[in-house]
Amino acid sequence: MVEASKSEREISAGGLQAAASYIRHYLRRPFSFYLISLLLIAIIPPFIFSLVILKRSLDAQEQVVTSLLRASTGSVTRIVEREVDGMRTTLKVLSTSPAIDLGGMGTFFNRASVALADSDSDMIMIDRSHNLRLNTRFPFGTPLGKTSDPEIERAFTSNLPSVSGVFFSEASGRWVFSVYLPYMAPDGEQFLLGLTQDASSMAKAVNRETLSPGWNAALVDGAGKVIVSSDPAVRSGEPFFLKALPAISIGVGNVRANGAEYRVVSEFSVVAGWRIVAWAPREIVDQPMVSSFLWLSLGGVLFAGIAIAGSLTIARLLTQGVKLLALDARRLGAGEAIEPRRYMITEVEAVSAALALAAAARTRAEAEIRLLMREVAHRSKNQLTVIQSMLAQSAASAEDTPEFVDAFRRRLAGLARSTDLMLANAALGVEFRELVLGQLQPFMPDDQNRVVLNGPDLRLDTQMAQTLGMVFHELATNAIKHGALASPAGTIMLEWAVEERTLVIRWRERGAKMSVSNKAKPRRGFGTIVLERMLGMALRAELERTMHADGIEWLIRIPRDSGRDETEEAAE
């Protein structure tokens, strides 16, 4: 069954290859054949092309109009919300006056009048019985009666700052709105402090100058009543005429009302609880699109004529340059240098220049490949030398095979982490802190505050990073076996700095349980050999080891002038 299926696949693949070969042979025609085909393509589909361009243009115009409308309604929303936020802030400031009590109404009235002298707002105070206690629009002590806001109880029960809808003020005889702030008097009586404005004061938010021609905008409160509108026919306090809008509508859409279709953009203000609605008759919105259709249709006709006349000219110029391009391509394949040629057709000249660049790039790439091969061989030899040294030291210090395997595996893992960092940062160098964290990660205690790293941003050459990676791995291994990490309370402080062109590294362990034998004759393991031999010989480092009562301390000084490529600071 398997052989039969394989045979069927081979037959099918052979059939496809034969069909592809036949098509290539059939389409192998002189340039004149394709010129005629080009002419036919240029004559037949120009109007189809115009329709495609028109569709894309309409889509683009639709997106532009939508973006502009959203930007306009967004701008109105921000104006409204800044106004409401300003009124809330003013209320909060005035509410801090110590004169707000029954015995200091006159003082509070005077202060509020002065504060609001240059604004469009009037301060009001309403008690729990909905009576107006004061209104800075009228002299203090004027009988004011009850508030005209039909939803005033909602402001009391919410116990939060709120914004009213539009309502007709009996006191001023105008359509107004208010921003309320609940206030509890010292005697326990509940009031509403409010700032009220004429609805007409928000006309600046729906200024027709900020809208596209033919568009109008309106502020509509939560009950669907118009607060203010740029259209004089849409008056304050009346229900908004586009009743098909939902209670909260955000976005762009089409709405039919009064026998006409409108393009509508709506946005909701969370701060005020109002909607910002912009609308325009659909025929006004579509007028630019109809004009675009006419112009693009004319352009399609002109394009067809130009294509017919230009195809013949272009074909002649192309024929002249194709042979020279083919010659340059053969020279490129042979590895020869190519100079760019000058052609009358810029595209053909661009191909010639690309061939010349490709020839130069090929020469550079071959040189880079040879350099990289030498670098790979050099790096491989270095890695093999390091691994051989790790193998010898692990075998010498291990007492049995499992211990040797575990030690050698962990050292290989540390070397691999350093190598990963070198490969990931070959051009920039290895970040010192990243190298340390990568090597100490397998040994980190649950309380990571026991390991403290302190030093500036510093980048290391890849070879130095490999050596120091092994050093930190071995120091961490010794710490978890015999040093600070073997004790529940032990800590490690790793500090580094650059002092007078010298990289200074200090490894200090504290809280380690140091036995008498360890203090008298410290154990010389692979980590000690790495520090003394590899750092001392490879990097000309000066090492100083100190055995404290609570742990070991290593002080390493690496001269930075031992090789400009060894370390490079990213930031000091």
PAGUVEX-955885 format. One record per residue (C-alpha): residue number from 1; chain; x, y, z. Coordinates in steps of 0.2 Angstrom, whole numbers, always signed. Layout:
# PAGUVEX-955885
[rec NUM "A" [X Y Z]]
...
***
This chain:
# PAGUVEX-955885
[rec 1 "A" [+0 +0 +0]]
[rec 2 "A" [+14 +12 +4]]
[rec 3 "A" [+23 +8 -12]]
[rec 4 "A" [+8 +11 -22]]
[rec 5 "A" [+4 +27 -14]]
[rec 6 "A" [+22 +33 -17]]
[rec 7 "A" [+21 +28 -35]]
[rec 8 "A" [+5 +38 -37]]
[rec 9 "A" [+13 +53 -30]]
[rec 10 "A" [+27 +51 -42]]
[rec 11 "A" [+16 +50 -57]]
[rec 12 "A" [+6 +65 -51]]
[rec 13 "A" [+22 +75 -49]]
[rec 14 "A" [+28 +70 -66]]
[rec 15 "A" [+12 +76 -74]]
[rec 16 "A" [+13 +93 -65]]
[rec 17 "A" [+31 +95 -71]]
[rec 18 "A" [+26 +90 -89]]
[rec 19 "A" [+11 +103 -89]]
[rec 20 "A" [+23 +117 -82]]
[rec 21 "A" [+36 +113 -96]]
[rec 22 "A" [+22 +114 -109]]
[rec 23 "A" [+16 +131 -103]]
[rec 24 "A" [+33 +138 -102]]
[rec 25 "A" [+36 +132 -120]]
[rec 26 "A" [+20 +139 -126]]
[rec 27 "A" [+23 +156 -118]]
[rec 28 "A" [+40 +157 -125]]
[rec 29 "A" [+37 +171 -138]]
[rec 30 "A" [+46 +186 -145]]
[rec 31 "A" [+44 +203 -137]]
[rec 32 "A" [+32 +209 -150]]
[rec 33 "A" [+19 +196 -144]]
[rec 34 "A" [+20 +203 -127]]
[rec 35 "A" [+19 +221 -134]]
[rec 36 "A" [+3 +217 -143]]
[rec 37 "A" [-4 +209 -127]]
[rec 38 "A" [+1 +225 -117]]
[rec 39 "A" [-8 +235 -130]]
[rec 40 "A" [-24 +225 -128]]
[rec 41 "A" [-23 +226 -109]]
[rec 42 "A" [-21 +245 -110]]
[rec 43 "A" [-36 +247 -121]]
[rec 44 "A" [-49 +235 -114]]
[rec 45 "A" [-48 +237 -95]]
[rec 46 "A" [-46 +256 -92]]
[rec 47 "A" [-63 +258 -86]]
[rec 48 "A" [-62 +243 -75]]
[rec 49 "A" [-46 +250 -68]]
[rec 50 "A" [-55 +267 -65]]
[rec 51 "A" [-69 +258 -55]]
[rec 52 "A" [-56 +250 -44]]
[rec 53 "A" [-47 +266 -41]]
[rec 54 "A" [-63 +274 -38]]
[rec 55 "A" [-68 +261 -25]]
[rec 56 "A" [-51 +263 -16]]
[rec 57 "A" [-53 +282 -17]]
[rec 58 "A" [-71 +281 -10]]
[rec 59 "A" [-65 +270 +4]]
[rec 60 "A" [-50 +282 +8]]
[rec 61 "A" [-62 +297 +8]]
[rec 62 "A" [-74 +288 +19]]
[rec 63 "A" [-60 +284 +31]]
[rec 64 "A" [-54 +302 +30]]
[rec 65 "A" [-71 +309 +33]]
[rec 66 "A" [-74 +297 +48]]
[rec 67 "A" [-57 +302 +56]]
[rec 68 "A" [-61 +320 +54]]
[rec 69 "A" [-79 +318 +61]]
[rec 70 "A" [-72 +308 +76]]
[rec 71 "A" [-59 +321 +79]]
[rec 72 "A" [-72 +335 +78]]
[rec 73 "A" [-84 +326 +90]]
[rec 74 "A" [-69 +321 +101]]
[rec 75 "A" [-63 +339 +102]]
[rec 76 "A" [-81 +345 +107]]
[rec 77 "A" [-81 +331 +120]]
[rec 78 "A" [-64 +337 +127]]
[rec 79 "A" [-71 +355 +128]]
[rec 80 "A" [-87 +350 +137]]
[rec 81 "A" [-77 +339 +149]]
[rec 82 "A" [-64 +353 +153]]
[rec 83 "A" [-79 +365 +156]]
[rec 84 "A" [-88 +352 +168]]
[rec 85 "A" [-71 +348 +176]]
[rec 86 "A" [-68 +366 +179]]
[rec 87 "A" [-85 +369 +187]]
[rec 88 "A" [-82 +354 +198]]
[rec 89 "A" [-65 +360 +204]]
[rec 90 "A" [-73 +377 +207]]
[rec 91 "A" [-87 +369 +218]]
[rec 92 "A" [-74 +359 +228]]
[rec 93 "A" [-64 +375 +231]]
[rec 94 "A" [-79 +385 +237]]
[rec 95 "A" [-85 +371 +247]]
[rec 96 "A" [-70 +372 +259]]
[rec 97 "A" [-76 +390 +265]]
[rec 98 "A" [-79 +389 +283]]
[rec 99 "A" [-93 +402 +280]]
[rec 100 "A" [-105 +388 +273]]
[rec 101 "A" [-117 +387 +288]]
[rec 102 "A" [-134 +395 +291]]
[rec 103 "A" [-125 +409 +301]]
[rec 104 "A" [-113 +414 +287]]
[rec 105 "A" [-123 +413 +271]]
[rec 106 "A" [-120 +431 +267]]
[rec 107 "A" [-101 +429 +269]]
[rec 108 "A" [-101 +414 +258]]
[rec 109 "A" [-112 +423 +245]]
[rec 110 "A" [-100 +437 +244]]
[rec 111 "A" [-85 +425 +242]]
[rec 112 "A" [-94 +415 +228]]
[rec 113 "A" [-99 +431 +219]]
[rec 114 "A" [-81 +437 +219]]
[rec 115 "A" [-74 +421 +213]]
[rec 116 "A" [-87 +419 +199]]
[rec 117 "A" [-86 +437 +193]]
[rec 118 "A" [-77 +433 +177]]
[rec 119 "A" [-86 +417 +173]]
[rec 120 "A" [-102 +411 +165]]
[rec 121 "A" [-107 +402 +180]]
[rec 122 "A" [-118 +406 +195]]
[rec 123 "A" [-117 +398 +212]]
[rec 124 "A" [-133 +391 +219]]
[rec 125 "A" [-137 +382 +235]]
[rec 126 "A" [-152 +370 +237]]
[rec 127 "A" [-158 +362 +253]]
[rec 128 "A" [-166 +345 +255]]
[rec 129 "A" [-183 +352 +252]]
[rec 130 "A" [-177 +358 +235]]
[rec 131 "A" [-178 +376 +240]]
[rec 132 "A" [-165 +388 +233]]
[rec 133 "A" [-156 +396 +247]]
[rec 134 "A" [-145 +408 +237]]
[rec 135 "A" [-141 +411 +219]]
[rec 136 "A" [-127 +423 +214]]
[rec 137 "A" [-137 +429 +199]]
[rec 138 "A" [-148 +438 +211]]
[rec 139 "A" [-144 +449 +226]]
[rec 140 "A" [-142 +440 +243]]
[rec 141 "A" [-159 +438 +252]]
[rec 142 "A" [-170 +438 +236]]
[rec 143 "A" [-184 +425 +238]]
[rec 144 "A" [-180 +412 +225]]
[rec 145 "A" [-193 +398 +228]]
[rec 146 "A" [-189 +380 +223]]
[rec 147 "A" [-177 +374 +210]]
[rec 148 "A" [-183 +371 +192]]
[rec 149 "A" [-172 +356 +189]]
[rec 150 "A" [-184 +341 +188]]
[rec 151 "A" [-171 +328 +192]]
[rec 152 "A" [-164 +337 +207]]
[rec 153 "A" [-169 +322 +218]]
[rec 154 "A" [-157 +311 +208]]
[rec 155 "A" [-143 +323 +213]]
[rec 156 "A" [-147 +321 +231]]
[rec 157 "A" [-149 +303 +232]]
[rec 158 "A" [-133 +299 +222]]
[rec 159 "A" [-122 +308 +235]]
[rec 160 "A" [-109 +311 +222]]
[rec 161 "A" [-104 +325 +211]]
[rec 162 "A" [-116 +325 +196]]
[rec 163 "A" [-121 +335 +180]]
[rec 164 "A" [-139 +339 +176]]
[rec 165 "A" [-148 +339 +160]]
[rec 166 "A" [-155 +354 +152]]
[rec 167 "A" [-170 +362 +160]]
[rec 168 "A" [-179 +379 +160]]
[rec 169 "A" [-175 +390 +175]]
[rec 170 "A" [-190 +399 +181]]
[rec 171 "A" [-179 +411 +190]]
[rec 172 "A" [-168 +417 +175]]
[rec 173 "A" [-181 +413 +161]]
[rec 174 "A" [-167 +403 +152]]
[rec 175 "A" [-162 +386 +147]]
[rec 176 "A" [-148 +381 +159]]
[rec 177 "A" [-139 +366 +166]]
[rec 178 "A" [-130 +363 +183]]
[rec 179 "A" [-116 +354 +191]]
[rec 180 "A" [-119 +348 +208]]
[rec 181 "A" [-109 +344 +223]]
[rec 182 "A" [-117 +337 +239]]
[rec 183 "A" [-113 +346 +255]]
[rec 184 "A" [-117 +341 +273]]
[rec 185 "A" [-118 +357 +285]]
[rec 186 "A" [-110 +356 +302]]
[rec 187 "A" [-128 +355 +310]]
[rec 188 "A" [-131 +339 +299]]
[rec 189 "A" [-142 +347 +286]]
[rec 190 "A" [-139 +341 +268]]
[rec 191 "A" [-137 +354 +254]]
[rec 192 "A" [-132 +354 +236]]
[rec 193 "A" [-119 +366 +230]]
[rec 194 "A" [-121 +370 +212]]
[rec 195 "A" [-114 +380 +197]]
[rec 196 "A" [-127 +384 +184]]
[rec 197 "A" [-124 +390 +167]]
[rec 198 "A" [-135 +396 +152]]
[rec 199 "A" [-136 +382 +139]]
[rec 200 "A" [-131 +395 +126]]
[rec 201 "A" [-114 +397 +135]]
[rec 202 "A" [-109 +380 +128]]
[rec 203 "A" [-111 +386 +110]]
[rec 204 "A" [-92 +388 +109]]
[rec 205 "A" [-91 +369 +110]]
[rec 206 "A" [-102 +366 +94]]
[rec 207 "A" [-95 +381 +84]]
[rec 208 "A" [-98 +377 +65]]
[rec 209 "A" [-81 +384 +61]]
[rec 210 "A" [-73 +368 +69]]
[rec 211 "A" [-84 +357 +58]]
[rec 212 "A" [-84 +352 +40]]
[rec 213 "A" [-95 +362 +27]]
[rec 214 "A" [-113 +356 +28]]
[rec 215 "A" [-111 +348 +45]]
[rec 216 "A" [-120 +353 +62]]
[rec 217 "A" [-117 +348 +79]]
[rec 218 "A" [-127 +347 +95]]
[rec 219 "A" [-125 +343 +114]]
[rec 220 "A" [-139 +331 +119]]
[rec 221 "A" [-142 +327 +138]]
[rec 222 "A" [-146 +310 +145]]
[rec 223 "A" [-165 +313 +142]]
[rec 224 "A" [-163 +316 +123]]
[rec 225 "A" [-165 +335 +125]]
[rec 226 "A" [-154 +347 +115]]
[rec 227 "A" [-143 +358 +126]]
[rec 228 "A" [-136 +368 +112]]
[rec 229 "A" [-134 +366 +94]]
[rec 230 "A" [-125 +374 +79]]
[rec 231 "A" [-141 +373 +69]]
[rec 232 "A" [-153 +387 +73]]
[rec 233 "A" [-168 +376 +69]]
[rec 234 "A" [-163 +364 +83]]
[rec 235 "A" [-167 +373 +98]]
[rec 236 "A" [-162 +371 +117]]
[rec 237 "A" [-174 +361 +127]]
[rec 238 "A" [-182 +352 +113]]
[rec 239 "A" [-180 +333 +110]]
[rec 240 "A" [-166 +330 +97]]
[rec 241 "A" [-174 +327 +80]]
[rec 242 "A" [-165 +311 +76]]
[rec 243 "A" [-175 +300 +87]]
[rec 244 "A" [-168 +284 +79]]
[rec 245 "A" [-151 +286 +89]]
[rec 246 "A" [-150 +274 +104]]
[rec 247 "A" [-148 +281 +122]]
[rec 248 "A" [-129 +279 +121]]
[rec 249 "A" [-122 +279 +103]]
[rec 250 "A" [-104 +280 +99]]
[rec 251 "A" [-97 +279 +82]]
[rec 252 "A" [-102 +283 +64]]
[rec 253 "A" [-118 +278 +55]]
[rec 254 "A" [-133 +283 +44]]
[rec 255 "A" [-150 +288 +51]]
[rec 256 "A" [-166 +291 +41]]
[rec 257 "A" [-177 +305 +49]]
[rec 258 "A" [-191 +316 +41]]
[rec 259 "A" [-189 +308 +24]]
[rec 260 "A" [-171 +311 +23]]
[rec 261 "A" [-155 +301 +26]]
[rec 262 "A" [-141 +309 +37]]
[rec 263 "A" [-124 +304 +41]]
[rec 264 "A" [-122 +304 +60]]
[rec 265 "A" [-107 +304 +71]]
[rec 266 "A" [-110 +302 +90]]
[rec 267 "A" [-99 +302 +105]]
[rec 268 "A" [-103 +300 +123]]
[rec 269 "A" [-95 +310 +137]]
[rec 270 "A" [-93 +300 +153]]
[rec 271 "A" [-89 +315 +163]]
[rec 272 "A" [-105 +325 +159]]
[rec 273 "A" [-117 +310 +154]]
[rec 274 "A" [-121 +319 +138]]
[rec 275 "A" [-119 +315 +120]]
[rec 276 "A" [-110 +325 +106]]
[rec 277 "A" [-119 +322 +89]]
[rec 278 "A" [-113 +329 +72]]
[rec 279 "A" [-124 +326 +57]]
[rec 280 "A" [-126 +331 +39]]
[rec 281 "A" [-138 +326 +24]]
[rec 282 "A" [-131 +311 +15]]
[rec 283 "A" [-131 +320 -2]]
[rec 284 "A" [-119 +334 +5]]
[rec 285 "A" [-107 +320 +11]]
[rec 286 "A" [-108 +310 -5]]
[rec 287 "A" [-105 +325 -16]]
[rec 288 "A" [-86 +324 -16]]
[rec 289 "A" [-87 +306 -20]]
[rec 290 "A" [-98 +309 -35]]
[rec 291 "A" [-85 +322 -41]]
[rec 292 "A" [-71 +310 -38]]
[rec 293 "A" [-80 +297 -49]]
[rec 294 "A" [-81 +309 -64]]
[rec 295 "A" [-63 +314 -63]]
[rec 296 "A" [-57 +296 -61]]
[rec 297 "A" [-67 +290 -76]]
[rec 298 "A" [-60 +304 -86]]
[rec 299 "A" [-43 +299 -80]]
[rec 300 "A" [-46 +281 -85]]
[rec 301 "A" [-49 +286 -103]]
[rec 302 "A" [-34 +297 -103]]
[rec 303 "A" [-23 +283 -96]]
[rec 304 "A" [-29 +271 -109]]
[rec 305 "A" [-24 +283 -123]]
[rec 306 "A" [-7 +286 -115]]
[rec 307 "A" [-4 +268 -112]]
[rec 308 "A" [-7 +264 -131]]
[rec 309 "A" [+5 +278 -136]]
[rec 310 "A" [+18 +274 -123]]
[rec 311 "A" [+19 +255 -124]]
[rec 312 "A" [+27 +256 -142]]
[rec 313 "A" [+40 +268 -136]]
[rec 314 "A" [+44 +259 -120]]
[rec 315 "A" [+46 +242 -130]]
[rec 316 "A" [+59 +249 -141]]
[rec 317 "A" [+69 +256 -127]]
[rec 318 "A" [+68 +240 -117]]
[rec 319 "A" [+73 +230 -132]]
[rec 320 "A" [+89 +240 -133]]
[rec 321 "A" [+94 +238 -115]]
[rec 322 "A" [+89 +220 -112]]
[rec 323 "A" [+104 +213 -121]]
[rec 324 "A" [+116 +223 -111]]
[rec 325 "A" [+108 +218 -95]]
[rec 326 "A" [+109 +200 -100]]
[rec 327 "A" [+128 +202 -104]]
[rec 328 "A" [+130 +210 -86]]
[rec 329 "A" [+120 +196 -78]]
[rec 330 "A" [+132 +183 -86]]
[rec 331 "A" [+147 +193 -80]]
[rec 332 "A" [+139 +193 -63]]
[rec 333 "A" [+138 +174 -63]]
[rec 334 "A" [+156 +173 -68]]
[rec 335 "A" [+161 +183 -53]]
[rec 336 "A" [+167 +198 -63]]
[rec 337 "A" [+166 +216 -58]]
[rec 338 "A" [+152 +226 -66]]
[rec 339 "A" [+151 +245 -69]]
[rec 340 "A" [+133 +253 -70]]
[rec 341 "A" [+128 +258 -87]]
[rec 342 "A" [+118 +273 -92]]
[rec 343 "A" [+101 +270 -100]]
[rec 344 "A" [+87 +281 -106]]
[rec 345 "A" [+74 +271 -96]]
[rec 346 "A" [+77 +274 -77]]
[rec 347 "A" [+70 +257 -72]]
[rec 348 "A" [+83 +248 -84]]
[rec 349 "A" [+97 +259 -77]]
[rec 350 "A" [+91 +254 -60]]
[rec 351 "A" [+93 +236 -64]]
[rec 352 "A" [+110 +239 -71]]
[rec 353 "A" [+115 +248 -55]]
[rec 354 "A" [+108 +234 -45]]
[rec 355 "A" [+118 +221 -54]]
[rec 356 "A" [+134 +232 -51]]
[rec 357 "A" [+129 +233 -32]]
[rec 358 "A" [+126 +214 -32]]
[rec 359 "A" [+143 +211 -40]]
[rec 360 "A" [+151 +222 -27]]
[rec 361 "A" [+141 +214 -13]]
[rec 362 "A" [+146 +197 -19]]
[rec 363 "A" [+164 +201 -18]]
[rec 364 "A" [+162 +208 +0]]
[rec 365 "A" [+151 +193 +5]]
[rec 366 "A" [+165 +181 -1]]
[rec 367 "A" [+178 +190 +9]]
[rec 368 "A" [+167 +191 +25]]
[rec 369 "A" [+163 +172 +23]]
[rec 370 "A" [+182 +169 +23]]
[rec 371 "A" [+184 +180 +38]]
[rec 372 "A" [+170 +172 +47]]
[rec 373 "A" [+176 +154 +44]]
[rec 374 "A" [+193 +159 +51]]
[rec 375 "A" [+184 +167 +66]]
[rec 376 "A" [+173 +151 +68]]
[rec 377 "A" [+188 +140 +68]]
[rec 378 "A" [+197 +151 +81]]
[rec 379 "A" [+182 +151 +92]]
[rec 380 "A" [+180 +132 +91]]
[rec 381 "A" [+198 +129 +96]]
[rec 382 "A" [+196 +141 +111]]
[rec 383 "A" [+180 +132 +116]]
[rec 384 "A" [+188 +115 +115]]
[rec 385 "A" [+203 +121 +125]]
[rec 386 "A" [+191 +127 +139]]
[rec 387 "A" [+181 +111 +138]]
[rec 388 "A" [+197 +100 +139]]
[rec 389 "A" [+202 +111 +155]]
[rec 390 "A" [+185 +108 +163]]
[rec 391 "A" [+186 +90 +159]]
[rec 392 "A" [+203 +88 +167]]
[rec 393 "A" [+199 +98 +183]]
[rec 394 "A" [+182 +89 +185]]
[rec 395 "A" [+190 +72 +184]]
[rec 396 "A" [+204 +77 +196]]
[rec 397 "A" [+193 +84 +209]]
[rec 398 "A" [+179 +71 +208]]
[rec 399 "A" [+179 +56 +219]]
[rec 400 "A" [+167 +45 +209]]
[rec 401 "A" [+159 +44 +192]]
[rec 402 "A" [+142 +52 +197]]
[rec 403 "A" [+151 +67 +205]]
[rec 404 "A" [+162 +69 +190]]
[rec 405 "A" [+147 +68 +178]]
[rec 406 "A" [+137 +81 +189]]
[rec 407 "A" [+151 +93 +190]]
[rec 408 "A" [+156 +92 +172]]
[rec 409 "A" [+137 +94 +167]]
[rec 410 "A" [+135 +110 +178]]
[rec 411 "A" [+151 +117 +171]]
[rec 412 "A" [+146 +114 +153]]
[rec 413 "A" [+129 +122 +157]]
[rec 414 "A" [+137 +138 +164]]
[rec 415 "A" [+149 +138 +148]]
[rec 416 "A" [+133 +137 +137]]
[rec 417 "A" [+125 +151 +146]]
[rec 418 "A" [+140 +162 +143]]
[rec 419 "A" [+141 +157 +125]]
[rec 420 "A" [+122 +161 +123]]
[rec 421 "A" [+125 +179 +129]]
[rec 422 "A" [+141 +180 +118]]
[rec 423 "A" [+131 +175 +103]]
[rec 424 "A" [+116 +186 +107]]
[rec 425 "A" [+127 +201 +110]]
[rec 426 "A" [+142 +198 +98]]
[rec 427 "A" [+142 +216 +91]]
[rec 428 "A" [+139 +226 +107]]
[rec 429 "A" [+147 +215 +120]]
[rec 430 "A" [+140 +206 +135]]
[rec 431 "A" [+132 +216 +149]]
[rec 432 "A" [+141 +213 +165]]
[rec 433 "A" [+125 +212 +176]]
[rec 434 "A" [+116 +201 +163]]
[rec 435 "A" [+131 +189 +163]]
[rec 436 "A" [+131 +188 +182]]
[rec 437 "A" [+112 +185 +184]]
[rec 438 "A" [+113 +171 +170]]
[rec 439 "A" [+127 +162 +180]]
[rec 440 "A" [+120 +164 +197]]
[rec 441 "A" [+101 +160 +193]]
[rec 442 "A" [+103 +141 +196]]
[rec 443 "A" [+110 +145 +213]]
[rec 444 "A" [+98 +159 +219]]
[rec 445 "A" [+90 +156 +236]]
[rec 446 "A" [+72 +159 +239]]
[rec 447 "A" [+76 +175 +247]]
[rec 448 "A" [+85 +184 +233]]
[rec 449 "A" [+89 +198 +244]]
[rec 450 "A" [+103 +187 +250]]
[rec 451 "A" [+113 +191 +234]]
[rec 452 "A" [+116 +209 +231]]
[rec 453 "A" [+124 +216 +215]]
[rec 454 "A" [+131 +233 +214]]
[rec 455 "A" [+140 +242 +200]]
[rec 456 "A" [+139 +253 +185]]
[rec 457 "A" [+133 +247 +167]]
[rec 458 "A" [+147 +239 +159]]
[rec 459 "A" [+150 +229 +144]]
[rec 460 "A" [+163 +215 +141]]
[rec 461 "A" [+171 +208 +126]]
[rec 462 "A" [+165 +190 +122]]
[rec 463 "A" [+181 +181 +127]]
[rec 464 "A" [+182 +190 +144]]
[rec 465 "A" [+163 +187 +147]]
[rec 466 "A" [+166 +168 +144]]
[rec 467 "A" [+180 +168 +157]]
[rec 468 "A" [+171 +178 +170]]
[rec 469 "A" [+155 +167 +167]]
[rec 470 "A" [+165 +152 +172]]
[rec 471 "A" [+172 +162 +187]]
[rec 472 "A" [+155 +167 +193]]
[rec 473 "A" [+148 +149 +191]]
[rec 474 "A" [+162 +141 +201]]
[rec 475 "A" [+161 +155 +215]]
[rec 476 "A" [+142 +151 +216]]
[rec 477 "A" [+145 +133 +216]]
[rec 478 "A" [+158 +134 +230]]
[rec 479 "A" [+146 +146 +240]]
[rec 480 "A" [+132 +134 +239]]
[rec 481 "A" [+143 +119 +244]]
[rec 482 "A" [+154 +127 +257]]
[rec 483 "A" [+151 +145 +259]]
[rec 484 "A" [+137 +158 +262]]
[rec 485 "A" [+123 +150 +252]]
[rec 486 "A" [+126 +134 +262]]
[rec 487 "A" [+120 +143 +277]]
[rec 488 "A" [+101 +149 +279]]
[rec 489 "A" [+107 +166 +284]]
[rec 490 "A" [+122 +168 +273]]
[rec 491 "A" [+123 +183 +260]]
[rec 492 "A" [+134 +187 +245]]
[rec 493 "A" [+139 +205 +240]]
[rec 494 "A" [+146 +206 +222]]
[rec 495 "A" [+153 +224 +218]]
[rec 496 "A" [+162 +230 +203]]
[rec 497 "A" [+169 +247 +197]]
[rec 498 "A" [+181 +254 +185]]
[rec 499 "A" [+195 +263 +194]]
[rec 500 "A" [+209 +271 +184]]
[rec 501 "A" [+208 +260 +169]]
[rec 502 "A" [+206 +244 +180]]
[rec 503 "A" [+191 +233 +182]]
[rec 504 "A" [+189 +230 +201]]
[rec 505 "A" [+178 +215 +206]]
[rec 506 "A" [+174 +211 +224]]
[rec 507 "A" [+166 +195 +229]]
[rec 508 "A" [+162 +195 +248]]
[rec 509 "A" [+153 +181 +257]]
[rec 510 "A" [+146 +183 +275]]
[rec 511 "A" [+136 +172 +286]]
[rec 512 "A" [+146 +156 +280]]
[rec 513 "A" [+149 +142 +293]]
[rec 514 "A" [+168 +141 +292]]
[rec 515 "A" [+176 +126 +299]]
[rec 516 "A" [+193 +127 +307]]
[rec 517 "A" [+201 +116 +294]]
[rec 518 "A" [+194 +127 +280]]
[rec 519 "A" [+201 +143 +289]]
[rec 520 "A" [+218 +135 +291]]
[rec 521 "A" [+219 +127 +273]]
[rec 522 "A" [+206 +133 +261]]
[rec 523 "A" [+201 +120 +248]]
[rec 524 "A" [+208 +122 +231]]
[rec 525 "A" [+194 +117 +219]]
[rec 526 "A" [+191 +120 +200]]
[rec 527 "A" [+184 +138 +204]]
[rec 528 "A" [+201 +142 +213]]
[rec 529 "A" [+210 +136 +198]]
[rec 530 "A" [+199 +146 +186]]
[rec 531 "A" [+202 +162 +196]]
[rec 532 "A" [+221 +159 +198]]
[rec 533 "A" [+225 +152 +181]]
[rec 534 "A" [+213 +158 +168]]
[rec 535 "A" [+210 +176 +175]]
[rec 536 "A" [+228 +178 +180]]
[rec 537 "A" [+236 +171 +163]]
[rec 538 "A" [+222 +176 +151]]
[rec 539 "A" [+217 +193 +157]]
[rec 540 "A" [+233 +197 +167]]
[rec 541 "A" [+222 +200 +183]]
[rec 542 "A" [+228 +203 +200]]
[rec 543 "A" [+219 +191 +213]]
[rec 544 "A" [+218 +193 +232]]
[rec 545 "A" [+209 +180 +243]]
[rec 546 "A" [+205 +184 +261]]
[rec 547 "A" [+197 +171 +273]]
[rec 548 "A" [+186 +180 +285]]
[rec 549 "A" [+178 +172 +300]]
[rec 550 "A" [+161 +172 +292]]
[rec 551 "A" [+166 +169 +274]]
[rec 552 "A" [+178 +171 +260]]
[rec 553 "A" [+182 +187 +250]]
[rec 554 "A" [+190 +188 +232]]
[rec 555 "A" [+197 +204 +226]]
[rec 556 "A" [+200 +204 +207]]
[rec 557 "A" [+209 +218 +197]]
[rec 558 "A" [+209 +217 +178]]
[rec 559 "A" [+219 +230 +169]]
[rec 560 "A" [+208 +237 +155]]
[rec 561 "A" [+223 +242 +144]]
[rec 562 "A" [+227 +223 +142]]
[rec 563 "A" [+217 +224 +126]]
[rec 564 "A" [+205 +237 +120]]
[rec 565 "A" [+193 +223 +114]]
[rec 566 "A" [+192 +216 +131]]
[rec 567 "A" [+179 +227 +140]]
[rec 568 "A" [+169 +242 +134]]
[rec 569 "A" [+158 +252 +145]]
[rec 570 "A" [+140 +256 +139]]
[rec 571 "A" [+138 +269 +153]]
[rec 572 "A" [+149 +274 +167]]
***
